[in-house]
């Protein structure tokens, strides 16, 4: 990574956003000029199936401050963000979505809060605009983040964030296939701030994050960056051991006092089912951790760059 210079790097992962990108860059341009800072825009094409990469190349050809990075395959939003974060040249990084839900005009508000002594500032929406299931999945993901990050600010996490590029040194050598930018940021600092900002409706198309994808991301965060599930499995094993001892005590007391044993197939079958379910649940959790260890041993890349466009283009793993 090159030496940091005073200025601002905007990192945006791109997926199915060919119709929106020109407007996004057009709105970013006056905002960045008004800040009067050296700046760059890094657009990471996450193997988008539409013509997004062609649009990125066109934008980079017309504007010397725009850089484009084309990934070899679809790695996911956070992996694409990590690629852009590692390529940033300036001291401050702002990440945002490519769908104009994060208004470029709100960037100065994030930077103003960052100047108050924080290392990371999130820009959560002033009002949530998603449906019931999306909100439920979002809250589940934030709960998983809180477990993995260990900080209360996790409930305010947003893809619209500003942070000091220096924080990336904490995860400079991270190479796992599962990435959570927010967890990685928590490895480098505990100075988090929040600046609620306006979020607009998506300009074109629909969100790529479904309930299923958000739930899967939450599971990956919990098992990939936290030992909480293993601890839960241990607590469950201890609790069911106590339960089994209580059942045994109940059976022995009934026999000693009344000379009768507990009758009924239903009682025995229910007890066996409870214990079997608990064992399978614990084995499933352990299996998730073994799967992640297996993938790390295989050394699957976090991302692979096919090509870059724009000034100072360089490929880094």
C-alpha positions as CSV (number, residue, x, y, z in Angstrom):
1,X,0.0,0.0,0.0
2,X,1.3,3.4,-0.9
3,X,1.9,6.2,1.6
4,X,-1.2,8.1,2.6
5,X,-1.8,11.6,1.4
6,X,-4.2,14.3,2.8
7,X,-7.4,14.0,1.0
8,X,-10.6,11.9,0.5
9,X,-11.1,8.5,-1.2
10,X,-14.7,7.5,-2.1
11,X,-15.1,3.7,-2.4
12,X,-18.2,2.3,-4.1
13,X,-18.9,-1.4,-4.9
14,X,-20.8,-1.7,-8.2
15,X,-23.3,-4.3,-9.2
16,X,-26.1,-4.0,-11.8
17,X,-25.8,-0.2,-11.7
18,X,-25.1,0.8,-15.3
19,X,-28.0,3.3,-15.6
20,X,-27.3,4.9,-12.2
21,X,-23.5,5.4,-12.3
22,X,-23.4,8.5,-14.5
23,X,-25.9,10.4,-12.3
24,X,-24.0,9.2,-9.1
25,X,-20.7,10.6,-10.4
26,X,-22.4,13.8,-11.6
27,X,-23.8,14.4,-8.1
28,X,-20.5,13.5,-6.4
29,X,-18.4,15.9,-8.5
30,X,-19.7,19.3,-7.0
31,X,-19.7,17.8,-3.5
32,X,-16.1,16.8,-3.7
33,X,-15.1,20.1,-5.3
34,X,-16.8,22.1,-2.6
35,X,-14.8,20.1,0.1
36,X,-11.6,21.5,-1.5
37,X,-9.6,18.4,-0.8
38,X,-7.6,16.1,-3.1
39,X,-10.0,13.3,-3.9
40,X,-10.5,10.1,-5.8
41,X,-13.5,7.8,-6.6
42,X,-12.8,4.1,-6.7
43,X,-15.6,2.1,-8.4
44,X,-15.3,-1.7,-7.7
45,X,-17.1,-3.7,-10.3
46,X,-18.2,-6.9,-8.5
47,X,-18.5,-8.9,-11.8
48,X,-21.8,-7.2,-12.6
49,X,-23.7,-9.0,-15.3
50,X,-24.9,-5.8,-17.0
51,X,-22.7,-3.2,-18.7
52,X,-21.5,-1.6,-15.5
53,X,-17.8,-2.1,-16.2
54,X,-18.2,-0.4,-19.6
55,X,-19.8,2.6,-17.9
56,X,-17.0,2.6,-15.2
57,X,-14.3,2.6,-18.0
58,X,-16.1,5.5,-19.7
59,X,-16.3,7.5,-16.5
60,X,-12.7,6.9,-15.7
61,X,-11.7,8.0,-19.2
62,X,-13.4,11.4,-18.9
63,X,-12.5,12.1,-15.3
64,X,-8.9,11.8,-14.0
65,X,-10.1,11.4,-10.4
66,X,-12.1,8.3,-11.2
67,X,-10.5,4.8,-10.9
68,X,-12.1,1.5,-11.8
69,X,-11.4,-2.0,-10.6
70,X,-12.9,-5.1,-12.2
71,X,-13.1,-8.2,-10.1
72,X,-12.8,-11.7,-11.6
73,X,-16.1,-12.9,-10.2
74,X,-18.8,-11.9,-7.8
75,X,-17.3,-11.9,-4.4
76,X,-19.9,-9.9,-2.5
77,X,-20.3,-6.3,-1.4
78,X,-17.9,-6.5,1.6
79,X,-15.1,-8.3,-0.3
80,X,-15.4,-5.6,-3.1
81,X,-15.2,-2.9,-0.4
82,X,-12.1,-4.4,1.0
83,X,-10.5,-4.3,-2.4
84,X,-11.3,-0.7,-2.7
85,X,-10.2,0.2,0.8
86,X,-6.8,-1.4,0.2
87,X,-6.3,0.6,-3.0
88,X,-7.2,4.0,-1.4
89,X,-4.5,6.7,-1.5
90,X,-5.9,9.3,0.8
91,X,-6.2,9.7,4.6
92,X,-10.0,9.5,4.8
93,X,-12.3,6.9,3.1
94,X,-16.0,7.2,2.6
95,X,-17.9,4.1,1.5
96,X,-21.4,4.3,0.0
97,X,-23.8,2.3,-2.1
98,X,-24.1,2.7,-5.9
99,X,-27.9,3.1,-6.0
100,X,-28.2,6.8,-4.8
101,X,-29.9,5.7,-1.6
102,X,-26.9,7.4,0.1
103,X,-27.0,11.0,-1.1
104,X,-23.5,12.4,-1.9
105,X,-24.7,15.7,-0.5
106,X,-24.6,14.1,3.0
107,X,-20.9,13.3,2.9
108,X,-19.8,16.6,4.5
109,X,-22.0,15.7,7.5
110,X,-20.1,12.5,8.0
111,X,-16.8,14.3,7.7
112,X,-17.8,16.9,10.2
113,X,-18.5,14.3,12.9
114,X,-15.3,12.4,12.0
115,X,-13.4,15.6,12.8
116,X,-14.7,15.5,16.3
117,X,-12.1,12.9,17.2
118,X,-13.7,9.7,15.9
119,X,-12.0,7.1,13.7
120,X,-15.2,5.7,12.1
121,X,-18.5,7.4,11.6
122,X,-21.7,5.7,10.4
123,X,-24.5,7.4,8.6
124,X,-27.6,5.5,9.4
125,X,-30.9,6.6,7.9
126,X,-33.0,9.1,9.8
127,X,-36.0,6.9,8.9
128,X,-36.0,3.3,7.9
129,X,-37.6,2.7,4.5
130,X,-37.6,-1.1,4.2
131,X,-40.4,-3.6,4.5
132,X,-41.1,-5.8,7.5
133,X,-39.0,-8.8,6.5
134,X,-36.1,-6.6,5.3
135,X,-36.2,-4.7,8.6
136,X,-36.3,-8.0,10.6
137,X,-33.3,-9.3,8.6
138,X,-31.5,-6.0,9.1
139,X,-32.0,-6.1,12.9
140,X,-30.8,-9.7,13.0
141,X,-27.7,-8.7,11.1
142,X,-27.0,-5.8,13.5
143,X,-27.4,-8.2,16.5
144,X,-24.9,-10.5,14.9
145,X,-22.6,-7.5,14.3
146,X,-22.9,-6.5,17.9
147,X,-21.7,-10.0,19.0
148,X,-18.8,-9.9,16.5
149,X,-17.8,-6.2,17.1
150,X,-18.4,-6.0,20.8
151,X,-19.5,-2.4,20.6
152,X,-23.0,-0.8,21.0
153,X,-22.6,1.2,17.8
154,X,-23.3,-1.9,15.9
155,X,-27.1,-1.1,16.0
156,X,-26.3,2.1,13.9
157,X,-24.1,0.3,11.3
158,X,-24.6,1.5,7.8
159,X,-22.9,1.0,4.4
160,X,-22.7,4.8,4.4
161,X,-19.6,5.3,6.5
162,X,-16.5,7.5,6.8
163,X,-13.3,6.4,8.5
164,X,-9.6,7.1,8.7
165,X,-7.6,5.0,6.3
166,X,-5.0,4.3,9.0
167,X,-7.5,1.9,10.6
168,X,-7.0,-0.5,7.7
169,X,-3.6,-1.4,9.1
170,X,-5.4,-3.6,11.6
171,X,-6.6,-5.9,8.9
172,X,-3.8,-5.5,6.3
173,X,-3.0,-9.2,6.4
174,X,-6.6,-10.5,6.6
175,X,-7.2,-13.0,3.8
176,X,-10.3,-15.0,4.7
177,X,-13.1,-15.6,2.1
178,X,-15.7,-14.1,4.5
179,X,-15.5,-10.4,5.0
180,X,-17.3,-7.9,7.2
181,X,-15.9,-4.5,6.8
182,X,-17.5,-3.3,10.0
183,X,-16.0,-6.1,12.1
184,X,-12.6,-5.5,10.5
185,X,-12.9,-1.8,11.4
186,X,-13.6,-2.8,15.0
187,X,-10.2,-4.6,15.1
188,X,-8.5,-1.2,14.6
189,X,-10.4,1.2,16.8
190,X,-13.0,1.6,19.4
191,X,-13.7,5.3,18.5
192,X,-17.0,5.1,16.6
193,X,-19.4,7.9,15.9
194,X,-22.9,8.2,14.4
195,X,-24.3,10.9,12.2
196,X,-27.9,10.1,11.1
197,X,-28.4,11.3,7.5
198,X,-31.0,11.4,4.8
199,X,-31.4,8.2,2.8
200,X,-33.3,8.4,-0.5
201,X,-35.3,5.7,-2.2
202,X,-33.4,3.5,-4.7
203,X,-33.4,5.4,-8.0
204,X,-33.5,2.3,-10.3
205,X,-34.3,-1.4,-9.8
206,X,-34.4,-3.1,-6.4
207,X,-32.0,-4.0,-3.6
208,X,-29.8,-7.0,-4.1
209,X,-30.0,-7.7,-0.4
210,X,-32.9,-10.1,0.3
211,X,-33.9,-11.5,3.6
212,X,-32.1,-14.8,2.8
213,X,-28.8,-12.9,1.9
214,X,-28.9,-10.8,5.0
215,X,-29.6,-13.8,7.2
216,X,-26.7,-15.7,5.6
217,X,-24.4,-12.7,6.1
218,X,-25.4,-12.6,9.8
219,X,-24.5,-16.3,10.2
220,X,-21.2,-15.7,8.5
221,X,-20.4,-12.8,10.8
222,X,-21.3,-14.7,14.0
223,X,-19.4,-17.9,13.1
224,X,-16.6,-16.1,11.2
225,X,-15.7,-13.4,13.7
226,X,-17.1,-14.5,17.1
227,X,-16.9,-17.5,19.5
228,X,-20.4,-16.7,20.9
229,X,-22.1,-19.7,19.2
230,X,-19.6,-22.1,20.6
231,X,-20.2,-20.6,24.1
232,X,-24.0,-21.0,23.6
233,X,-23.4,-24.6,22.6
234,X,-21.4,-25.1,25.9
235,X,-24.1,-23.4,27.9
236,X,-26.8,-25.6,26.3
237,X,-24.8,-28.7,27.0
238,X,-24.5,-27.7,30.7
239,X,-28.2,-26.8,30.9
240,X,-29.3,-30.1,29.4
241,X,-27.0,-32.0,31.7
242,X,-28.7,-30.3,34.6
243,X,-32.1,-31.1,33.0
244,X,-31.1,-34.8,32.6
245,X,-30.0,-35.0,36.2
246,X,-33.3,-33.4,37.3
247,X,-35.2,-36.0,35.3
248,X,-33.1,-38.8,36.8
249,X,-33.8,-37.4,40.3
250,X,-37.5,-37.3,39.6
251,X,-37.6,-40.9,38.4
252,X,-35.6,-42.1,41.5
253,X,-37.7,-40.2,43.9
254,X,-40.9,-41.6,42.4
255,X,-39.5,-45.1,42.7
256,X,-38.2,-44.7,46.3
257,X,-41.4,-43.0,47.6
258,X,-44.1,-44.8,45.7
259,X,-42.4,-47.9,44.4
260,X,-43.5,-47.0,40.9
261,X,-41.6,-45.9,37.8
262,X,-42.6,-43.2,35.4
263,X,-44.8,-44.8,32.8
264,X,-45.4,-43.9,29.2
265,X,-43.6,-43.9,25.9
266,X,-44.3,-40.2,25.3
267,X,-42.2,-39.1,28.3
268,X,-39.2,-41.2,27.3
269,X,-39.4,-40.2,23.6
270,X,-39.8,-36.5,24.4
271,X,-36.7,-36.6,26.6
272,X,-34.6,-38.4,24.0
273,X,-35.8,-36.0,21.3
274,X,-34.8,-32.9,23.4
275,X,-31.3,-34.3,24.0
276,X,-30.9,-35.4,20.4
277,X,-31.9,-32.0,19.1
278,X,-29.5,-30.2,21.5
279,X,-26.6,-32.5,20.4
280,X,-27.3,-32.0,16.7
281,X,-27.6,-28.2,17.2
282,X,-24.2,-28.2,19.0
283,X,-22.7,-30.3,16.2
284,X,-24.0,-28.0,13.6
285,X,-22.4,-25.0,15.2
286,X,-19.1,-26.9,15.5
287,X,-19.4,-27.9,11.8
288,X,-19.8,-24.2,10.8
289,X,-16.5,-23.4,12.5
290,X,-14.8,-26.4,10.9
291,X,-16.1,-25.3,7.5
292,X,-14.5,-21.9,7.9
293,X,-11.2,-23.4,9.1
294,X,-11.3,-25.7,6.0
295,X,-11.8,-22.7,3.7
296,X,-9.0,-20.8,5.4
297,X,-6.7,-23.8,5.0
298,X,-7.6,-23.9,1.2
299,X,-6.5,-20.2,1.1
300,X,-9.4,-19.1,-1.0
301,X,-8.7,-15.5,-2.1
302,X,-10.7,-12.6,-0.6
303,X,-11.0,-11.2,-4.1
304,X,-9.1,-11.3,-7.4
305,X,-8.7,-8.3,-9.7
306,X,-9.1,-8.8,-13.4
307,X,-8.1,-5.3,-14.4
308,X,-8.1,-1.6,-13.5
309,X,-8.6,1.7,-15.2
310,X,-7.7,5.3,-14.2
311,X,-4.6,7.0,-12.7
312,X,-2.4,5.1,-10.4
313,X,-4.1,1.8,-11.1
314,X,-2.5,-1.2,-9.4
315,X,-3.6,-4.7,-8.5
316,X,-3.5,-5.9,-4.9
317,X,-4.8,-9.1,-3.4
